[in-house]
Amino acid sequence: MDENRKEIDPYDYIEHFFSQTALLVSMGKDNEKNVMALDWKTIGELWHIPAITVAVAPSRYSFKLLTEGIREFSVNIPSSKTSDAIMVAGSSSGRNTDKFQKANLKAIDGKNTKVPTIQDCLLSYECEIIHETKSGNMAPHHLFFGKILKAYASKDIL
């Protein structure tokens, strides 16, 4: 566990959740992890449980990991220390690049998930996929609905 953050209610500091691009972490069955830049996201309640919904295109490597790998993900809201990772995460594919290494990101083992969160982010959420559906005809994305198992805030915003 990272001493520089603490467990919070998922809705604490929600203004930071919507204010910027996030980093989505997914993991395959062989523990290969990937991080992607994520703009299409929301947080709220689904079936009376705290949930995050993310939209991922089928062409993305993260889509493959979400559908064929471990059915979990983490959403991480970057701080000034990790904001440069958005460019790396959004400009290369995890199929042939270790984006954690390239972006100099440190993974923190999940407390309730196999999928890690990212050190030095303002907020991090551990999620278990509970539903998946196509987003419609206009954009070829799938929506992944994740039950929030744990949420953390950096001491920088506490």
C-alpha positions, 0 to 999 in steps of 0.5 A: 500500500502506498503511504501517500494516499488513503482510502476514500468514499468513491464520490469524494473529490468527484470534481477531479474525476471529471476534470481531465483525461484519466488512465485506464489500467487493464490486465490479461490472463498472463498478468500483462498490464496495459494503460490507455488514455481515457476520456469517455468515463462517468461515475455514479450508481448502477443497481444501487452500487457505486460504479464507473462506466468507461467506453473503449473501442474494439480496436484498442488493446485494452478492449482485448484485455477487458474482454479476454483477460481479467474482468477488472480495471482501474481508473486513475486520475493523474496528478502533475507527477503523472500527467505526462503519461497521458501522452504516452498512454494515448500515442502508442499501443500496448500490443508492442509497447510496455507503456508503464515502463515507457511512461515511467509509471509505478503500479500499486497492487490492487487491494481487491483486484488483480489489476493494479492502480498507478502511484502518484495519481490524485484519485484511483478506483479499483473496479470489477466489470459487472456489465458490458454493452455496445454504445450504439451506432454512432461510435464503435465503442463498448461500455464497460460498467465497473463496480467500484471496490475501492477508491483512493485519494492522494494526500496531495488533495486530502 
